[in-house]
Structure formats: structure tokens, C-alpha cells
Amino acid sequence: MPRFRPADDKRQGRAARTPGEFQQQLAEQSGATYVLRLYVAGTNLHSVRAIENTRRLCDEFLRGRCELHVIDLYQQPTLAQRDRILTVPALVKLFPPPTVRFVGDMSDTGKILRGLGIVPRKTGNE
């Protein structure tokens, strides 16, 4: 009877160790569209920064692969209950799984990219 072992890191990439990692790798291979919801509260400074930073992140790292929904809790307060939002601004990644939440003005690009499972491209200076 043949024995099965995880994929060799050098040949096929690192094998997924959890169902979440498997789904993330599958989405990356298929070029899946990320579905994000950004919850804000009106046009205060933190909300405006979060919108700008999230749009920049989508344009720079997810060009053509991002569906961003900006939800103003003053206009649609019941939607916050659906995603269990307690503070804003808050970004929720719905797809690809697993669901991930971020809070703040989304200025820490590295943290957001790691949470989304995206490895930024290195430039020639790095």
C-alpha cells in the first residue's frame, strides 16, 4: 500500500496544515476575488483614513481581484449586527475563508496584508 506524505516545500509549495490554509491556498491559485466590507461611521477623520487606506491597498495589491463594500453605520446600522461589529472603522474579509476582522484606520499595510494572506511583492531595494 503506498504511503502519502505532505507536499515538498521546494517542489509544490508548503502543504496546507489547516482547512483555513487549504482554502487560502486554493483561492490564491484560482485568482479568487477578495470580498471585503469596511464599516465606518460617517465622515470623521478615522473613517476617511480607513476608506483611503483600504482603497489604496485594494488598488495596489488586489487590483482586479477585490470587491470592497463600504458601509456607513449611520446609514445602515443593522448591518453591523450581521458581522458582529462593535467598533469602527472595521474591515471584514469575507472571502476567501477564513473570515478575518481588522480594526483601526487600516494604515498598517503589512499587518493587513498578512491577515489577508497576501505576501507583498518585493521591490529591487529590499
C-alpha positions, 0 to 999 in steps of 0.5 A: 500500500503506498504511503502519502506524505505532505507536499515538498516545500521546494517542489509544490509549495508548503502543504496546507496544515489547516482547512483555513490554509487549504482554502487560502491556498486554493483561492490564491491559485484560482485568482479568487476575488477578495470580498471585503466590507469596511464599516465606518461611521460617517465622515470623521477623520478615522473613517476617511483614513480607513476608506483611503487606506483600504482603497489604496491597498485594494488598488495596489495589491488586489487590483482586479481581484477585490470587491470592497463594500463600504458601509456607513453605520449611520446609514445602515446600522443593522448591518453591523449586527450581521458581522458582529461589529462593535467598533469602527472603522472595521474591515471584514474579509469575507472571502476567501475563508477564513473570515478575518476582522481588522480594526483601526484606520487600516494604515498598517499595510503589512499587518493587513496584508498578512491577515489577508494572506497576501505576501507583498511583492518585493521591490529591487531595494529590499 
